[in-house]
Amino acid sequence: MEFYKGLKKLNHKTLFEMVKNIGCKSNDIIYRSYFKLLEFAKRNIITKDSVSLFGIANMVYGWMPTMLDNIDIKTIEDQNVISNIWKNIILGSLDNDFLNQIKNITNNSIVGGSKLLHFINPNNYAIFDSKVYKVITGNKTSQCNTENYIQYMNKLTQLIKENTEMDKLKNEFHKNNEKDNRITNFRYVELILWYS
């Protein structure tokens, strides 16, 4: 409920106030490494098999404070499940059962799952983590779960559809940061939240 209330308050005006306070990130390792990881994922999704999925899942965990050690090996080895996962990722699915399959291969974590989804399909998925949750709710404790991720994605999709406002946010972000066409609209909103 707390997360939903925070999401309702999230709009272009609040995002614009946040983005005005974000300084130059050109030397920030998290900001800069993102592009290398994005390229790695792009190169490795061509085959759309379990090796690619497993490799990218481990890559996103290299970007997190924990190692990938809680993975449902049956899921990653079942070719029918893997084919279904790849199909849903490409479609941008937010189906609860699908997201639970993603959690099964990312330490039972929607945070890791959101990173996996984003790096494979950045145009359809945003990263969701405790820092984003805390900015939305103002609460120090985070509840990053599948239900909240679906609500978050629905809210971001709604905000992104308002293109003129998104252009203003991007322009404000680029007052201090170099423009890069690889940054998707989902990534812009997530960056604004993460750096706020």
Order of alpha helices (4+ residues) and beta strands (2+ residues): alpha-alpha-alpha-alpha-alpha-alpha-alpha-alpha-alpha-alpha-alpha-alpha
